[in-house]
Amino acid sequence: MKIIDQTPFFNNETGQISMLDRGRAMMKNGTTWITETMAQREVMSVLGKVLDRNYNLLRNVSPPGLDASFPFILVGPPGVFVMYVTPLTGMFRAKGDQWGTISGSTFKNEKPNLLTRTERMARAVQVFLQRQGYSAITSVDAVLLCSDPSFNVDSIRPIIRVVLRDALERFAISLMQARVVLNPQAVEDITDRLLNPPQPAPPQPAETLTPTPTQVPVSDQVENPYAPAPGFPESLAPAWANESTPLPDNSGPVTPSQVPPRQGMNKKQWVVLIVIFVFWCLLISVFLFLVVKDQWSYILSLLP
């Protein structure tokens, strides 16, 4: 199994993290991020013993355009798998999309909901690949992996697959025996698109075409559309109705005499302005009266 590790803050050579980077990681990703990262190593050691070089495991990668870090994205012949590794311990129940703890016969919902979180990560990767052109990928499997042997889950038709610590090896063997969906070239191409998707080509500027003026034949010109009714005096007909009357030429510059005069304010608008002005004067008068009254009271208080 080929591992592409992009885990931040850790030293890639020693696999250790300094105290300063530990504090920075906890402030950025939460207090449980260090524990989850350590749990990922235990799961990788189990999967690496079974899966061959035809599988690529992307660890803590953030595909461009997706504002999230994915713990495990496994790309291999059976397809694409998004896996979340949890270091939790205790007794839990996974029923449908409900996730919580069990104490006796009492069920209590827990946050974050690891089922819905993993399922949303898988849907995000699926949409990302479909937008990259992989329309044949109709589904990306979501898997919750448990790293601690003391972790137990009561599964009742959960929305994703839950694999316990003692079933990790059987899960890897089932992947090796699953039906082949992707060939080696597709596996490498999907891996490359998750890490470095191709940038869309910039749009080419549209060519501006200059319309060629066309001459309208005389026979196709619109005739005079105005025809006065019988008995209608021609003297009252509009000027454009008489073919002998030349139409005004509007192609030249507009003179001030041709611009319609700007209409002034009507009576209602003047009344509103006057009312607003009177109201403003009353407010100023009341304000000045209060200020003068306070000053005068203060002066009288100083007198013996």
Rosetta silent file (secondary structure, phi, psi, omega in degrees, C-alpha in Angstrom):
SEQUENCE: MKIIDQTPFFNNETGQISMLDRGRAMMKNGTTWITETMAQREVMSVLGKVLDRNYNLLRNVSPPGLDASFPFILVGPPGVFVMYVTPLTGMFRAKGDQWGTISGSTFKNEKPNLLTRTERMARAVQVFLQRQGYSAITSVDAVLLCSDPSFNVDSIRPIIRVVLRDALERFAISLMQARVVLNPQAVEDITDRLLNPPQPAPPQPAETLTPTPTQVPVSDQVENPYAPAPGFPESLAPAWANESTPLPDNSGPVTPSQVPPRQGMNKKQWVVLIVIFVFWCLLISVFLFLVVKDQWSYILSLLP
SCORE:     score description
SCORE:     0.000 S_00000001
   1 L     0.000  127.974  177.599    0.000    0.000    0.000 S_00000001
   2 E   -89.369  128.871 -176.968    1.360    3.401   -1.010 S_00000001
   3 E  -109.886  126.966  173.927    0.866    6.077    1.629 S_00000001
   4 E  -111.816  101.332 -171.519    0.682    9.777    0.758 S_00000001
   5 E  -102.130  121.257  175.387    0.929   11.528    4.112 S_00000001
   6 L  -122.763   34.029  179.783    0.150   15.242    4.405 S_00000001
   7 L   -69.411  123.557 -179.707   -0.331   15.365    8.170 S_00000001
   8 L   -77.273  164.181  172.549    0.658   18.845    9.397 S_00000001
   9 L    74.512  -22.475 -178.105    2.789   19.681   12.446 S_00000001
  10 L   -89.574  148.272  174.023    4.468   16.229   12.565 S_00000001
  11 L   -78.475  119.534 -175.699    8.060   15.606   11.559 S_00000001
  12 L   -65.432  -27.490 -178.216    7.919   13.324    8.511 S_00000001
  13 L   -80.333  -48.398 -177.287   11.274   11.697    9.309 S_00000001
  14 L   -93.219  -20.698 -177.383   10.848   10.959   13.016 S_00000001
  15 L    74.522   12.706 -179.520    7.058   10.961   13.172 S_00000001
  16 L  -104.068  166.951  179.452    7.189   13.069   16.351 S_00000001
  17 L  -131.783  135.532 -178.662    5.658   16.436   17.172 S_00000001
  18 L   -76.941  166.440 -179.590    7.230   19.172   19.261 S_00000001
  19 H   -64.993  -38.011  178.939    5.520   20.790   22.225 S_00000001
  20 H   -65.263  -45.521  178.340    5.100   24.053   20.332 S_00000001
  21 H   -68.489  -29.763  176.765    3.520   22.329   17.326 S_00000001
  22 H   -63.141  -43.902  177.738    1.374   20.246   19.656 S_00000001
  23 H   -65.686  -40.584  177.954   -0.119   23.408   21.125 S_00000001
  24 H   -63.800  -39.969  179.986   -0.638   24.926   17.683 S_00000001
  25 H   -66.277  -39.686  179.389   -2.325   21.736   16.453 S_00000001
  26 H   -68.655  -35.644  178.153   -4.691   21.611   19.417 S_00000001
  27 H   -69.333  -32.343 -176.740   -5.637   25.256   18.964 S_00000001
  28 H   -87.191  -42.732 -171.527   -6.362   24.756   15.256 S_00000001
  29 H  -112.355   -1.242  179.409   -7.892   21.257   15.112 S_00000001
  30 L   102.830  165.718 -174.995   -9.151   20.606   18.644 S_00000001
  31 L   -74.199  -22.361 -177.149   -7.922   18.694   21.657 S_00000001
  32 L   -91.368   -1.279 -174.499   -8.687   15.237   20.206 S_00000001
  33 H   -67.121  -39.623 -179.793   -6.730   15.728   16.977 S_00000001
  34 H   -63.078  -43.293 -179.640   -3.406   14.459   18.402 S_00000001
  35 H   -65.381  -39.881  178.676   -5.065   11.292   19.749 S_00000001
  36 H   -66.230  -36.121  178.726   -6.833   10.643   16.441 S_00000001
  37 H   -66.079  -39.548  176.482   -3.561   11.080   14.553 S_00000001
  38 H   -65.347  -36.570  178.679   -1.870    8.508   16.772 S_00000001
  39 H   -67.462  -30.727  178.522   -4.788    6.119   16.208 S_00000001
  40 H   -62.383  -34.529 -179.939   -4.371    6.480   12.453 S_00000001
  41 H   -64.219  -40.856  179.879   -0.873    4.977   12.689 S_00000001
  42 H   -64.589  -40.412 -179.877   -2.190    1.823   14.339 S_00000001
  43 H   -69.413  -38.736 -179.989   -4.836    1.378   11.652 S_00000001
  44 H   -63.367  -36.841  179.813   -2.319    2.029    8.848 S_00000001
  45 H   -64.585  -34.037  178.610   -0.017   -0.690   10.161 S_00000001
  46 H   -74.224  -45.821 -179.348   -2.857   -3.239    9.959 S_00000001
  47 H   -66.100  -36.045 -177.972   -4.053   -2.195    6.515 S_00000001
  48 H   -66.161  -22.280  179.163   -0.494   -2.043    5.152 S_00000001
  49 L   -76.209  -18.686 -175.029    0.066   -5.734    5.948 S_00000001
  50 L  -110.732  -45.104 -175.069   -2.788   -6.816    3.662 S_00000001
  51 L   -76.984  139.566 -177.660   -3.232   -4.223    0.900 S_00000001
  52 L   -92.767 -167.375 -175.465   -0.726   -4.297   -1.960 S_00000001
  53 L   -74.147   -4.506  176.730    0.795   -1.537   -4.089 S_00000001
  54 L   -78.461   -3.749 -178.583   -2.376   -1.188   -6.143 S_00000001
  55 L  -111.278  136.288  175.476   -3.898    0.828   -3.263 S_00000001
  56 E  -113.723  125.960  178.518   -3.130    4.464   -2.489 S_00000001
  57 E  -109.904  115.667  177.835   -3.871    5.775    0.987 S_00000001
  58 E   -97.131  120.232 -175.246   -4.128    9.560    1.278 S_00000001
  59 E  -110.787  125.077  176.593   -3.736   10.640    4.886 S_00000001
  60 E    51.227   50.028  177.457   -4.962   14.010    6.201 S_00000001
  61 E   -97.471  154.842  177.214   -5.166   15.576    2.758 S_00000001
  62 L  -126.671   93.715 -179.979   -7.158   18.689    1.886 S_00000001
  63 L   -58.069  141.009  179.024   -8.184   18.631   -1.798 S_00000001
  64 L   -57.827  131.806 -178.779   -8.164   22.095   -3.366 S_00000001
  65 L    96.510  -16.486  177.177  -11.597   23.648   -3.114 S_00000001
  66 L  -108.757  112.278 -175.920  -12.664   21.525   -0.124 S_00000001
  67 L   -82.587   63.689 -179.678  -12.155   23.385    3.132 S_00000001
  68 L  -161.212  155.264  176.456  -11.653   20.213    5.168 S_00000001
  69 L  -108.456  127.958 -176.978   -8.990   17.658    6.064 S_00000001
  70 E  -101.570  122.846 -177.457   -9.846   14.012    5.352 S_00000001
  71 E   -57.654  -56.701  179.732   -8.221   11.446    7.692 S_00000001
  72 E  -133.067  130.910  166.383   -8.113    8.557    5.176 S_00000001
  73 E  -126.632  109.897 -178.008   -8.999    8.432    1.477 S_00000001
  74 E  -100.411  122.201  179.210   -8.277    4.962    0.107 S_00000001
  75 E  -116.995  120.720 -178.081   -8.188    4.637   -3.686 S_00000001
  76 E  -154.424 -175.024 -179.966   -7.889    1.132   -5.103 S_00000001
  77 L   -56.294  -35.235  179.325   -9.357   -1.352   -7.558 S_00000001
  78 L   -73.711  -13.096 -178.744  -12.644   -1.727   -5.576 S_00000001
  79 E   135.617 -153.460 -177.402  -13.255    2.034   -5.694 S_00000001
  80 E  -115.899  133.555 -178.606  -12.838    5.056   -3.416 S_00000001
  81 E  -128.683  130.907  172.878  -13.275    4.880    0.357 S_00000001
  82 E  -105.666  120.204 -172.278  -13.380    7.756    2.844 S_00000001
  83 E  -124.170  134.955  177.157  -12.485    6.457    6.310 S_00000001
  84 E  -111.304  129.288 -177.962  -12.580    8.177    9.689 S_00000001
  85 E  -102.944  127.241  179.360  -10.427    6.725   12.501 S_00000001
  86 E  -119.242  138.393  177.029  -11.637    7.125   16.071 S_00000001
  87 L   -97.119   17.756 -174.974   -9.674    6.343   19.276 S_00000001
  88 L   -65.266  158.136  175.333  -12.812    6.184   21.447 S_00000001
  89 L  -130.621  155.442  178.034  -13.355    3.525   24.100 S_00000001
  90 E   115.495 -167.172 -176.755  -16.535    2.207   25.658 S_00000001
  91 E  -108.334  123.566 -179.359  -19.932    1.009   24.496 S_00000001
  92 E  -127.889  165.110  176.082  -21.679    2.876   21.677 S_00000001
  93 E  -129.475  133.622  175.793  -24.719    2.357   19.479 S_00000001
  94 E  -119.658  103.464 -178.034  -25.016    3.113   15.767 S_00000001
  95 E  -124.441  108.306 -176.130  -28.657    2.995   14.682 S_00000001
  96 L    64.959 -119.957  175.119  -29.423    4.545   11.325 S_00000001
  97 L  -104.778   12.631  179.428  -27.901    8.008   11.548 S_00000001
  98 E   -93.115  137.728 -178.094  -28.033    8.077   15.362 S_00000001
  99 E  -135.921  126.807 -179.827  -24.786    7.867   17.308 S_00000001
 100 E  -170.238 -178.841 -178.786  -24.503    7.695   21.078 S_00000001
 101 E   -98.898  158.552  179.020  -23.428    5.848   24.208 S_00000001
 102 E  -121.308  123.682  176.150  -25.225    3.065   26.051 S_00000001
 103 E  -124.841   99.921 -173.006  -25.352    2.964   29.836 S_00000001
 104 L    70.348 -114.755  176.092  -27.445   -0.017   30.904 S_00000001
 105 L  -109.865   11.544 -177.141  -30.645    0.417   28.916 S_00000001
 106 E  -100.634  130.537  177.683  -30.224    4.170   28.482 S_00000001
 107 E  -108.336  132.865 -179.014  -29.160    5.626   25.152 S_00000001
 108 E  -129.505  124.439  178.613  -27.602    9.103   25.037 S_00000001
 109 E   -64.303  139.188 -179.878  -26.781   10.981   21.831 S_00000001
 110 L  -116.542  145.534  175.373  -23.129   11.952   21.503 S_00000001
 111 L  -122.051  138.076    2.423  -21.551   14.860   19.660 S_00000001
 112 L   -76.309  155.532  176.596  -19.925   14.935   17.251 S_00000001
 113 L   -80.300  105.128 -175.663  -21.963   12.346   15.382 S_00000001
 114 H   -68.225  -24.691  179.381  -19.232   10.237   13.769 S_00000001
 115 H   -69.314  -52.963 -178.617  -21.717    8.539   11.430 S_00000001
 116 H   -69.148  -33.015  178.346  -23.014   11.697    9.788 S_00000001
 117 H   -63.075  -47.843 -179.825  -19.545   13.304    9.829 S_00000001
 118 H   -66.259  -38.448 -179.076  -17.979   10.410    7.904 S_00000001
 119 H   -65.575  -38.802  178.274  -20.936   10.191    5.532 S_00000001
 120 H   -68.576  -35.655  175.989  -20.701   13.898    4.677 S_00000001
 121 H   -62.073  -42.636  179.698  -16.977   13.572    4.015 S_00000001
 122 H   -64.838  -39.975  179.315  -17.669   10.756    1.563 S_00000001
 123 H   -67.031  -34.874  178.662  -20.352   12.769   -0.240 S_00000001
 124 H   -65.308  -42.424  178.356  -17.998   15.747   -0.508 S_00000001
 125 H   -67.015  -37.811  178.709  -15.299   13.605   -2.148 S_00000001
 126 H   -61.742  -47.860  179.253  -17.891   12.060   -4.479 S_00000001
 127 H   -63.913  -37.378  179.151  -19.119   15.463   -5.666 S_00000001
 128 H   -61.895  -44.865 -179.437  -15.516   16.641   -6.025 S_00000001
 129 H   -70.041  -36.724  178.478  -14.606   13.706   -8.296 S_00000001
 130 H   -65.135  -36.123  176.494  -17.782   14.047  -10.349 S_00000001
 131 H   -71.637  -20.364  175.728  -16.962   17.678  -11.019 S_00000001
 132 L   -83.819   -1.106  176.288  -13.505   16.520  -12.130 S_00000001
 133 L   109.763   -0.490 -179.942  -15.126   14.390  -14.825 S_00000001
 134 L   -92.055   71.773  179.509  -15.558   11.036  -13.074 S_00000001
 135 L   -72.332  -18.230  179.229  -19.285   10.711  -13.646 S_00000001
 136 L   -71.536  -20.611  178.531  -18.967    6.905  -13.536 S_00000001
 137 L   -79.981   97.406 -176.991  -18.224    7.079   -9.795 S_00000001
 138 L   -85.616  -16.526 -178.856  -21.770    6.923   -8.489 S_00000001
 139 L  -154.856  146.381  172.381  -20.808    6.378   -4.853 S_00000001
 140 L  -119.539  121.475 -174.620  -17.895    6.797   -2.454 S_00000001
 141 E   -74.290  136.193  176.938  -18.041    4.399    0.497 S_00000001
 142 E  -105.654  131.082 -175.943  -17.855    5.859    4.007 S_00000001
 143 E  -134.712  133.216  174.451  -16.234    3.698    6.712 S_00000001
 144 E  -102.496  118.788 -177.893  -15.733    4.327   10.437 S_00000001
 145 E  -105.734  137.397 -179.136  -12.609    2.567   11.740 S_00000001
 146 E  -110.699  130.934 -175.422  -11.993    1.883   15.442 S_00000001
 147 L   -99.355  -17.404 -175.918   -8.424    1.675   16.724 S_00000001
 148 L  -101.292  132.253  179.931   -8.984    0.627   20.363 S_00000001
 149 L   -64.780  -24.364 -178.737   -9.860   -3.014   21.192 S_00000001
 150 L   -82.203    2.728  179.762  -12.075   -1.900   24.097 S_00000001
 151 E   -87.968  127.017 -178.960  -14.341    0.011   21.732 S_00000001
 152 E  -131.240  139.646 -176.995  -17.622   -1.785   21.039 S_00000001
 153 E  -128.333  128.524  171.937  -20.513   -0.704   18.826 S_00000001
 154 E   -89.858  101.189 -173.894  -24.046   -2.053   18.774 S_00000001
 155 E   -94.174  125.689  176.169  -24.836   -1.630   15.062 S_00000001
 156 E  -128.840   89.325 -178.615  -28.460   -1.534   13.920 S_00000001
 157 L    46.465   59.998  178.584  -28.481   -0.791   10.175 S_00000001
 158 L   -71.002  159.864 -176.876  -26.141    2.231   10.392 S_00000001
 159 L   -73.616  -17.788  177.541  -25.859    4.597    7.417 S_00000001
 160 L  -131.299  172.497  178.868  -22.142    3.768    7.027 S_00000001
 161 E   -85.975  133.165  179.319  -19.932    0.768    7.667 S_00000001
 162 E  -114.378  122.770 -177.516  -18.426    0.472   11.148 S_00000001
 163 E  -116.510  121.388  178.361  -15.289   -1.682   11.514 S_00000001
 164 L   -80.040  171.387 -175.304  -14.029   -2.621   14.975 S_00000001
 165 H   -62.804  -41.085 -177.643  -10.382   -3.083   15.894 S_00000001
 166 H   -78.404   -3.901  178.889  -10.439   -6.864   15.733 S_00000001
 167 H  -109.753    8.178 -178.415  -12.113   -6.769   12.296 S_00000001
 168 H   -64.992  -41.240 -178.707   -9.625   -4.458   10.575 S_00000001
 169 H   -67.534  -40.581  177.426   -7.675   -7.307    8.990 S_00000001
 170 H   -64.964  -34.405  177.125  -10.847   -8.994    7.713 S_00000001
 171 H   -64.564  -42.614  178.524  -11.960   -5.655    6.286 S_00000001
 172 H   -65.463  -38.579  178.383   -8.693   -5.302    4.368 S_00000001
 173 H   -65.137  -38.060  178.041   -8.993   -8.881    3.045 S_00000001
 174 H   -64.114  -31.767  176.242  -12.534   -8.154    1.842 S_00000001
 175 H   -67.983  -39.320  179.118  -11.182   -5.211   -0.132 S_00000001
 176 H   -65.921  -28.556 -177.955   -8.611   -7.448   -1.819 S_00000001
 177 L   -96.650   -0.220 -177.311  -11.364   -9.910   -2.799 S_00000001
 178 L   -73.805  165.780 -179.893  -13.898   -7.286   -3.916 S_00000001
 179 L   -68.395  138.319 -178.578  -14.934   -6.737   -7.524 S_00000001
 180 L   -76.864  126.294  179.452  -12.525   -4.613   -9.542 S_00000001
 181 L  -113.270  -35.960 -176.597  -14.019   -1.263  -10.515 S_00000001
 182 L  -118.008  136.363  174.609  -10.950    0.861  -11.279 S_00000001
 183 L   -82.554  167.984 -177.534   -7.919   -0.114  -13.307 S_00000001
 184 H   -57.463  -35.116  179.249   -4.413    0.921  -12.154 S_00000001
 185 H   -67.060  -39.966  178.432   -4.382    3.944  -14.460 S_00000001
 186 H   -66.466  -36.021  178.202   -7.710    5.186  -13.066 S_00000001
 187 H   -62.306  -45.277  179.729   -6.422    4.713   -9.507 S_00000001
 188 H   -68.828  -35.836 -179.336   -3.399    6.879  -10.193 S_00000001
 189 H   -68.181  -42.272  178.369   -5.459    9.468  -12.066 S_00000001
 190 H   -64.665  -40.909  178.003   -8.001    9.804   -9.244 S_00000001
 191 H   -61.138  -42.854  179.964   -5.194   10.109   -6.714 S_00000001
 192 H   -66.757  -36.124  179.588   -3.560   12.843   -8.758 S_00000001
 193 H   -71.762  -30.072  175.677   -6.836   14.727   -9.136 S_00000001
 194 H   -70.015  -31.493 -179.133   -7.436   14.633   -5.387 S_00000001
 195 H   -89.992  -44.453 -176.808   -4.001   16.116   -4.782 S_00000001
 196 L  -138.358   78.966  179.950   -3.574   18.422   -7.795 S_00000001
 197 L   -67.442  145.249  178.903   -6.784   18.877   -9.787 S_00000001
 198 L   -66.311  140.684  179.261   -6.327   20.516  -13.198 S_00000001
 199 L   -80.088  138.400  178.453   -7.154   24.196  -13.311 S_00000001
 200 L   -65.715  144.963 -179.990   -9.943   25.205  -15.706 S_00000001
 201 L   -68.835  140.066  179.414   -8.805   27.051  -18.816 S_00000001
 202 L   -64.572  142.756 -178.774   -9.468   30.797  -18.745 S_00000001
 203 L   -65.636  138.254  179.087  -12.415   31.804  -20.927 S_00000001
 204 L   -77.834  140.159  178.189  -11.483   33.168  -24.323 S_00000001
 205 L   -65.643  136.315 -178.794  -12.676   36.721  -25.081 S_00000001
 206 L   -71.972  138.711  178.943  -15.631   36.729  -27.396 S_00000001
 207 L   -75.434  133.254  178.506  -15.039   38.226  -30.830 S_00000001
 208 L   -91.278  121.319  179.584  -16.997   41.378  -31.484 S_00000001
 209 L   -98.417  128.001  178.449  -18.625   41.340  -34.885 S_00000001
 210 L   -85.459  118.331 -178.382  -19.406   44.674  -36.527 S_00000001
 211 L   -65.216  138.145  178.550  -22.845   44.482  -38.106 S_00000001
 212 L   -87.300  123.440  179.929  -22.871   45.321  -41.824 S_00000001
 213 L   -64.971  135.303  178.741  -25.445   47.936  -42.685 S_00000001
 214 L  -113.479  144.280  178.920  -28.010   46.631  -45.104 S_00000001
 215 L   -92.897  133.234  179.379  -30.092   48.667  -47.422 S_00000001
 216 L   -90.665  125.900  177.822  -33.807   48.129  -47.342 S_00000001
 217 L   -59.146  153.228 -178.677  -35.409   48.092  -50.777 S_00000001
 218 H   -62.830  -34.676 -177.438  -37.848   50.823  -51.543 S_00000001
 219 H   -68.948  -24.224 -178.900  -40.589   48.272  -52.135 S_00000001
 220 H   -92.040   -2.789 -179.845  -40.056   46.840  -48.628 S_00000001
 221 L   -69.884  148.644 -178.325  -40.253   50.189  -46.827 S_00000001
 222 L   -72.227  128.935  177.706  -43.199   50.692  -44.544 S_00000001
 223 L   -76.255  172.772 -179.344  -45.876   52.792  -46.097 S_00000001
 224 L   -60.368  113.408 -174.861  -47.651   55.568  -44.287 S_00000001
 225 L   -78.395   -8.079 -175.668  -49.502   53.737  -41.497 S_00000001
 226 L   -95.086  128.654  175.694  -51.890   56.562  -40.857 S_00000001
 227 L  -135.463  107.577 -177.514  -55.155   56.648  -42.793 S_00000001
 228 L   -64.481  144.450  178.903  -57.711   59.180  -41.550 S_00000001
 229 L   -65.565  157.314  178.638  -61.205   57.979  -41.139 S_00000001
 230 L   -59.430  132.063  179.416  -63.825   59.189  -43.644 S_00000001
 231 L    87.807   -5.814  179.512  -64.931   62.677  -42.823 S_00000001
 232 L   -79.623  125.597 -177.205  -61.934   63.357  -40.536 S_00000001
 233 L   -65.084  130.670 -179.068  -60.474   66.788  -41.374 S_00000001
 234 H   -67.714  -21.253 -179.856  -56.977   66.469  -42.744 S_00000001
 235 H   -68.033  -24.356  179.802  -55.958   69.683  -41.012 S_00000001
 236 H   -91.880   -1.271  179.048  -56.248   67.915  -37.641 S_00000001
 237 L   -70.723  149.222  179.444  -54.125   64.960  -38.696 S_00000001
 238 L   -65.359  160.097 -175.251  -50.679   64.699  -37.074 S_00000001
 239 H   -63.578  -35.775 -177.156  -47.707   66.014  -38.950 S_00000001
 240 H   -71.759  -11.806 -179.766  -46.169   62.532  -39.450 S_00000001
 241 H   -77.335  -22.220 -179.211  -49.363   61.433  -41.235 S_00000001
 242 L   -90.836  117.585 -177.073  -48.695   63.751  -44.172 S_00000001
 243 L   -65.407  -25.147 -178.774  -46.058   62.253  -46.448 S_00000001
 244 L   -77.786  -17.375 -179.323  -45.206   65.666  -47.813 S_00000001
 245 L   -83.575  119.916 -178.744  -44.297   66.993  -44.353 S_00000001
 246 L   -69.285  139.049  177.450  -40.612   66.286  -43.667 S_00000001
 247 L   -76.353  148.754  179.389  -39.859   64.515  -40.385 S_00000001
 248 L   -65.875  142.301  179.485  -37.516   66.260  -37.948 S_00000001
 249 L   -86.591  111.678 -179.166  -33.895   65.224  -38.195 S_00000001
 250 L   -98.808    8.370 -178.196  -32.805   63.752  -34.815 S_00000001
 251 L   -77.985  -21.240 -178.462  -29.377   62.691  -35.966 S_00000001
 252 L   -81.143  179.459  179.504  -27.733   66.020  -35.048 S_00000001
 253 L   -67.160  150.443 -179.277  -26.801   67.269  -31.590 S_00000001
 254 L   -81.891  125.833  177.938  -29.582   68.049  -29.153 S_00000001
 255 L   -89.600  158.323 -179.112  -30.104   71.758  -28.608 S_00000001
 256 H   -59.347  -28.798 -178.989  -31.325   73.199  -25.295 S_00000001
 257 H   -70.974  -22.428 -179.863  -34.621   74.106  -26.911 S_00000001
 258 H   -85.347  -15.627  179.590  -35.260   70.432  -27.713 S_00000001
 259 L   -79.031  126.274 -179.740  -34.748   69.251  -24.128 S_00000001
 260 L   -64.958  140.342 -179.515  -38.052   69.100  -22.240 S_00000001
 261 L   -64.074  144.633  179.159  -38.128   71.426  -19.230 S_00000001
 262 L   -75.307  129.807 -179.326  -37.610   69.811  -15.862 S_00000001
 263 L   -76.053  141.735  178.614  -40.769   69.731  -13.834 S_00000001
 264 L   -83.159 -173.210 -178.552  -40.705   71.340  -10.382 S_00000001
 265 L   -77.712  143.004  178.944  -42.081   70.015   -7.109 S_00000001
 266 L   -83.132 -178.522 -174.379  -45.796   69.629   -6.791 S_00000001
 267 H   -66.918  -40.843 -178.719  -47.958   70.960   -4.004 S_00000001
 268 H   -63.945  -38.853  179.577  -47.930   67.796   -1.885 S_00000001
 269 H   -65.549  -38.317  176.627  -44.135   67.650   -1.879 S_00000001
 270 H   -63.378  -41.409 -179.290  -43.930   71.274   -0.692 S_00000001
 271 H   -62.858  -41.811  179.242  -46.382   70.529    2.129 S_00000001
 272 H   -63.635  -41.893  179.194  -44.295   67.534    3.295 S_00000001
 273 H   -63.959  -39.969 -179.862  -41.102   69.612    3.271 S_00000001
 274 H   -65.079  -42.542  179.541  -42.757   72.396    5.274 S_00000001
 275 H   -62.849  -42.193  178.617  -44.084   69.920    7.874 S_00000001
 276 H   -63.986  -39.768  179.961  -40.641   68.343    8.257 S_00000001
 277 H   -65.892  -41.325  179.165  -39.031   71.776    8.648 S_00000001
 278 H   -64.384  -43.165  179.401  -41.543   72.826   11.329 S_00000001
 279 H   -62.594  -40.906  178.333  -41.037   69.580   13.211 S_00000001
 280 H   -63.522  -40.325  177.707  -37.255   70.026   13.062 S_00000001
 281 H   -62.931  -38.898  178.989  -37.590   73.600   14.420 S_00000001
 282 H   -65.329  -40.330  178.928  -39.697   72.334   17.329 S_00000001
 283 H   -63.686  -42.519  179.305  -37.091   69.708   18.215 S_00000001
 284 H   -64.894  -38.604 -179.386  -34.307   72.295   18.156 S_00000001
 285 H   -65.193  -43.722  179.462  -36.378   74.666   20.318 S_00000001
 286 H   -63.921  -40.969  179.576  -37.086   72.001   22.927 S_00000001
 287 H   -62.601  -45.825  179.372  -33.426   71.016   23.003 S_00000001
 288 H   -64.366  -38.045  179.175  -32.281   74.618   23.478 S_00000001
 289 H   -62.366  -43.387 -179.595  -34.897   75.174   26.177 S_00000001
 290 H   -66.073  -39.932 -179.854  -33.664   72.161   28.159 S_00000001
 291 H   -65.441  -45.234 -179.833  -30.036   73.193   27.827 S_00000001
 292 H   -65.103  -37.361  179.785  -30.718   76.780   28.937 S_00000001
 293 H   -63.249  -43.970  179.716  -32.873   75.567   31.806 S_00000001
 294 H   -65.187  -41.203  179.744  -30.128   73.296   33.130 S_00000001
 295 H   -65.037  -40.963 -179.688  -27.508   76.014   32.839 S_00000001
 296 H   -66.680  -38.904  177.547  -29.732   78.524   34.594 S_00000001
 297 H   -63.534  -38.793  179.880  -30.480   76.081   37.422 S_00000001
 298 H   -66.413  -39.620  178.962  -26.777   75.445   37.837 S_00000001
 299 H   -66.348  -40.498 -179.845  -26.042   79.199   38.053 S_00000001
 300 H   -66.054  -32.612 -179.442  -28.805   79.747   40.630 S_00000001
 301 H   -69.707  -24.550  179.628  -27.432   76.906   42.745 S_00000001
 302 H   -81.136  -21.103 -179.527  -24.070   78.670   42.911 S_00000001
 303 L   -71.995  146.294  179.478  -25.559   81.917   44.176 S_00000001
 304 L   -71.346    0.000    0.000  -25.621   82.401   47.995 S_00000001
